[in-house]
Amino acid sequence: MTDTQQLGERAQAMIDALATISADEGKLTRLYLSGEHKRAANLVGEWMRRAGLAVRMDAAATMHGLLPAGRDGPRSGKRLLIGSHIDTVVDAGKYDGNLGVIAGIIAVDELRARGVALPFELEVLAFGDEEGVRYPKTMISSSTIAGTVEANVLELTDAQGMTMRAALAEFGADPSHLTAEAYDPADVIGYLEVHIEQGPVLDQAGEALAVVSAIAGQTRFRASVRGEAGHAGTVPMAIRHDALAGAAEMISLIEAVGRRGAKASLVATVGEIRARPGASNVIPGLVEFSIDVRAADDATRNAAAAEIRQGAQQIAVRRGLVFGMETVHENGVAVAAPRLKRAIAGAITDVTGKTPRELMSGAGHDGQAMTKLTDIGMIFVRSRAGISHSPLEFTSAADMGLAVAALMRTIERIAGENA
Ligand SMILES: [Zn+2]
């Protein structure tokens, strides 16, 4: 068996072990600060200790595993961070997030076992909240380290009305320290993350790994259309103010705006809609729907959002409706640092013998929060058929082995530059 195969088998065994830790039998669900999160964090902590790392849990319940700098080499006193998340969506796949944490632990353990002396510290981070399923906010754990978390997140409540403050305390973390966990940018060299692609490009191209160029910016809006409810049999068509018919026209417009911006990786989606009063014999008087707009650059995204707002407004006026559009979530583009992209591309070439392609990530990742602290670099790993957030999510052991090897080479290349 080759080295890379061994790394892949090791990753597979760890992926399978973590996947058994779930709230639901027969499917994988692991929400932030749940009992399952606690058990997964304990297992990750155990793996970190066995890899020779000094382990601690921070106030956001992130597990940290630290490897000191090599004894002989020059010392920068700085730290290279490697991380991803161990929370999942409901009925999730087992690779999303978990692979990045496992790859980090294996890579650090292998480098240590091979006696590679690094001129900086390595720290593996297992974040607990990337998906944002339990609380109405994402990337709480990485934002904590990046120093952008605000104390009022502690008052957010889950569906059962439990505050994050109470959930953290029950978990064994110290919520009063949340805003004191921020790292000093001067102490950090960069942040690396291995993640499944969650899209079909690598699978279609027959390639295992890619360099991430950027994580798309994203804006989420809540739109509302107010019309006039009425009897579906008695109100003549000519004098209706049908909120749902108006929303349908707006949704067509949103799709058209998205299609036109394909070159700039623009995508626009309405994924959720509700009509009131919601009866087959009543003209809808109120409709609320979501709008999700993402693009590879902020200007394209903002222009698309403005075009949607203006176009929907015109449709509303023409139909005698009242349109509102409120921003509920916004993240700018997170661009990968050129020096880390170069190190990753070189590492992938070392491992696969081929020059990798660059891919933009349409999905959000912890790296978005980490750009507020330091440079980021990401390695994408092939996802079968591009499926994720599903039990059908699959990445082969062979590809995982290549990803771990590429991560190790990336660390060595960065060490070469920092020596
Ligand atoms: Zn993820």
Boltz pocket constraint, residues with backbone or C-beta under 6 A from the ligand:
constraints:
  - pocket:
      binder: B
      contacts: [[A, 85], [A, 96], [A, 97], [A, 130], [A, 195], [A, 364], [A, 365]]
      max_distance: 6.0
